[in-house]
Every structure is written in structure tokens, then in C-alpha cells.
């Protein structure tokens, strides 16, 4: 029997037991179990990483031209003139505003988080083959915190959706993203952990336009909480199960300000998520049904 078959089988036997008692067909060695776990993670990442992209956001008022550097000699006595500012399509360009996205259509549609968008901005997407494309917003929905960007590409690999309803606390998950713009070469970074909890609420963010600060569906308890490391820039990335399917779209919006080790969160891939994504892919506005209740201004009638 090939090792690619029996190692995952041994891992399953080691992790799953009947009645709280682990049952083995044959006692595996610790290295066999570790190797099986490693193989599962490697294969899950390989199935999904081609579908994860890096996003750079560039303000339209960004000054073009050259850096104002003094003309001085280098270590070999050569004169160094002013250095040109790298363009967003150059390999040496380092964005100051960045995020992650996942491919949802081979014809160039990229799903990301709505909150990574901004007014008067341009967007650039780097795919795993290191190609850089200028992107435009095809559709966006602030209530679900989802947005779809479009690029001129026809050979992308869409990510496979899983079912977040099957998640339980303790399930192993993998996060792929673009932390601190390190994946600007198109190679997403991976982290892993477990599902820490489900149905978490995003913290309220009151503002002038929204005094309650509950502008999304996720403020009412939808988020997956994970201890997988989700640093700045991983918003819009993929949270995977061990089959390499995306069960959540990662977001750093719920992390506490000033804490790099804050809990990670992801929007679950559920029925609402799938419906909104399909609508946004068509460039349409997502609609929701709401039931409102208003308290009358006059006191209730009291029978005599």
C-alpha cells in the first residue's frame, strides 16, 4: 500500500476515536503521524494557493517622478543620481496600502473585503505567476463587507468553496494571505491554527453616518474566530479546510487596534455569502430583506 494513502489514514485513526478511545489498525510512530499531518497541510495549500492574489491600493494623488536624493558616490566611487519612483506595475514597487484577494472566476474576477477599498484609489493585482494587472471595482457591498475586482485575465484558477456550516470548534484551518505586503511577488503566505469559535460579532465602530457602528451583517454575529495568525494585509484572503476548500474570507477588521496577536476572524462561506458573491460577479447590487419595528410616539391606549 502506497505511503500517500496509509499516512493520512493513520492520521485519521489517530485523530478520530470511538467513544473517546483512539483506535489504531496498527500503532503508528510519532514521525509517521507528524509526516501525515504535514502532507495534509502541504496538499491543502497547493490546491488553493494558485487562487490567492496580492492587492495593492494606490492613491490617485500619489506623486510621480523621482526621489529628491543628493547626487553622491556609492561604495565604488560611482555617482548616484536621483532614483525614479517605482510604478505599481514594477517588481520593486512596495505598496503602503495592501490586502489580499481570491479568484472567483477564471475570466479575471477577484473577491476581496469591501473595507480594503477607498475613494480616489487605483488597484493592482499580482497573481501567482508574478503578473501585475491594474484592476477596477466591478461591484461592492458594504453590508456583507464583500467586493469584486476585475482584471484583464482569462486563465485564472478559481478557488473552491467549502461549507462553513460544517465547521466546529477545534477544526484545523489554514490561512493564505498577503501580510505586510510580503506576498507582492504573488506567492501567498500561509499560517494555520484551529477554529476558536463561531458566530462571533465584529466590534461596533460608531461614526457620524452610523452612530451605532453596526453597518455590516457581521456586527450581529457571523464571524469565524481562529487562532491562525492574520496580520495586517490578510483581509480578503482565504481560510481553508484540510481539503483545500475556502470556508471563510479572512478579515482583520475585527482585530483590536494596537494588538498584533489579536484573534483572527473570517467571514463564513455560507448560503448568504455564496448568494452575494454571485450577484457581485454580475456587477449587480446585493439586496436584503429587513423587518423594521417602530415604537409609536403616543402612549399606548389603556382600556377604561
N, C-alpha and C positions, 0 to 999 in steps of 0.2 A: 504493500500500500504506500502511495507517494506521501512524502512528508507534508506537502501542501494541503493534503486532506486531513491527515491524522493529527497534526499540530493544532489547528483550530478546533477539531473535535475534542481533543484533550482539554483545551481551554474551556470549551463549553461545559464539559463534565466537571471541571474544577470549579467553575463559577456558578453552576446550577445544580442543586441537590434536591432530593425529595424529602419533605418533612424536616427540613433544616439539617439533614445529614448529607454530606457530599459523597457521591458515589462515583467510583472510577472503574472503567473497564480494565485499566492497568495503571498502576501507580506511576505518574509521570515525574520526571525530575524537575526541580525548580527552574533550571535553564530551559527545559522544553516549554514550560508554561510561559516564561518570560519571552521566549522566542515566538511563541504563538501569538501572544498579545502584541508584540512588536509587528509581526506580519500583518495582523488585522489592521492596525493603525496605518501602516505604510500603504496598504491596498486601498483603504478608505480615502486617504489623502490623494492618492494617484487618480482615483475615479473622479475627483471633484476639482482638483487644482487648476485644470485647464479652463474651468468655467469661472474662475475668480480673477478680477481685474483690479488694477490700481487706478484711482481717480485723483486728479489734481484740479483744484479750483483756483483760477487766476482772476484777480480783479481787473476789470477793463481799464481802470485808470492807472494800471501798473506802468511805471516809467520805463520806456525803452531807451536803448542807447548803450552807453559804456559806464563802467565804474570810474569814479574820479580818483585814480591812483597816481601817485607820483612816479615819474619816469626814473627808474633806478636800476642798477645792475643786479643780476642774480648771482648765485654762488660761483658761477663760472665766468663772471665778468661781462655777460651779455646784457644788453639794455632791454628792459621790460617796459613796454608801453601800456596804455590803458587797456584793460581787459573788457571784451564785449560781454554784455549781459546775455546769458544763455536763453534761448527761446524755449517755450514749454514743450516743443517737439524735439529738443536736443537731449541726448542721453545724459548730459551733465546738469540739466536743469533740476534744481531741488525746490519743490513747492513748499510754501509756508502754510498752505491750507490743503488738506488732503483727506481722502476717505477710501472706501472700498466699494466694489460692486460685483454683482454676479450676472452672468449671461443667462437670459431667459428666452432668447430667440437667436437662431443661427444667423439671421439677417441683420444683426447688429443692434439688438435691444439689450440694454443693461439695467438691471434693477438695483436700486440703492435706497438709502434712507432719505426721506424728504428734508430732514433738518440739516443735511450737509449742503443743501442748495443755498444760494444767496443772490440778492439782486445785483445787477451790473457785473456779472461774472461770466467767465468762459470756463469750459470744462474740457479736460483732456483725459483720455482713457488709454492705459497701457495694458496690452494683452500679454499672455504668457510667452508669445513668440517675439516679445520686445518691440512690437509695432505700436506707435503712438498715433491715436486718432483724436481729432477735435470732435467733441460731442455737443449735442443740443438736447434740451429738455423736451421730450415728446409728450409727457403728461405727468402730473404730480398730484398727490392727495395728502394734505396736511393732517387729516383726521386719522388716517391709518399710518402716517409717517412713512409713506412709500412714494417713490418716484421712479420713472423710467427714462433713461437717457438713450439716445440713438447715435450710432456711428455708422460710417460707410464701410461696412464689412459684411461678407456673405458666408464666411466659412467658420464661424464661431461654434463652440460646443456648449449647448445649453446645459445648465445644471439640472440634476434630477431632484424633484421634490419628494420628500418623505411625508410622514404623517405625525405631526406634533402631538396628536391625541394619544398616541401610544407611549409617550414619554412618561417616565416615573422618576421620582427622586432616587438618585443613585445611579441612573443610567450614565454610561460613559459617552461623552460628546467631544467633538473636535472643532476648533475654530480656525478658519482661514481668513486672513486679512492683510491689511497694509499698515501696520503700526508705525507711527512716526515717519511715514513715507518711505520706509525701508524697502517696500516691495515695488518701488517705482521702476525697477527693471522687469516688472511683470511676473516675478516669482513670489507668490503669496507666502507669508509666514504662517506657521502652524503652532497651535497650543492645544492642550487637551485637559479635560477635567471631568467632572460629573454634573448632572442636573442637581443643583442645590435645592431648588423649589420651583413651583409652578404658580401661575395666576398671580404674579407679583404686580404691584401698582407702580407706575412711574411717579416720581415725586412731582407735586404741583409746582408750577413756575408762573406765579402771578405776574401780570403786566397790565399796561394801560388798556389794551384791547381785550384782555381776558383776565379780569380780576380774580377769578377762581384758579386760574392757571391749569385748567384741565382741558386742554384743547385737542387731545387725541383719545382714541379708544383705549390706549394703554394706561391712561390715568385711572381706569376703572378696573384694572386687574387682569391683564392678559399675558404679561411678560414671563418668559422662561428665565430663571436665575441660574447661573452657572459659575463655578469657581475656575473655569478656564480663563486664562489671562487675556483681557481685552483692553489693550492700551489705546491711547489716542490715535485715531485714524482707522480703527477697525469697524466703525459704523458702516453698515451696508455690506458687511462680509457674511460668510456662510457659517452656520453652526450645523455640523454634520452628525449623523448617527454612525455606527460602525459599518454600515453598508455603503457609506459614501453619499448618502442622500441628505439634502438640506432639510432640516427640521426647524430651523429658525434663521432669521436675518438679524445679525448682531447689531447692537446699538450701544454707544457709550453715553447716550443722553441721560440714562438713569443713574449713572455713576455719581458719587458725591464729589463735589468740587474740592480739589486740593489733595485727593487721596488716589495715588496711582494704583493701589492694591484694592480698590473698591470692587464690590461684586460686579460680575459681568451680566448683561441681560441680552435677550434676543426676542424678536417678535415671532410668535409661533406660526409655522406653516400649517394653517388650518383652513376650514371652508371659506371664512371671510377673507383671509389672506389670498387664497387662490382666485377668488372672485374679483377682488380689487386688482390683482396683477393682470388678469386677462383683460379687464376694462382699460387699464392704463396702457397696455400694449397696443390697444386700438386707438389710443390718443383721446379717449373719452373721459368724462368726469365720473368718478365713483359716487353713487348715491346711497343713502342710508335711510332707514325708516326709524323715526323717533316718536315717542309718545310723550307729550308735554302735559303737565298738570299745573294749573294756576289757582292760587288761593284768592277768593274774591275780596274786594276791599271793604265791603259792608259786613257787619257781624251776621252770623247765621240766624235764621229765623227760629225763635223759641215758641213752641205752641203754648197757648194760654190754657 
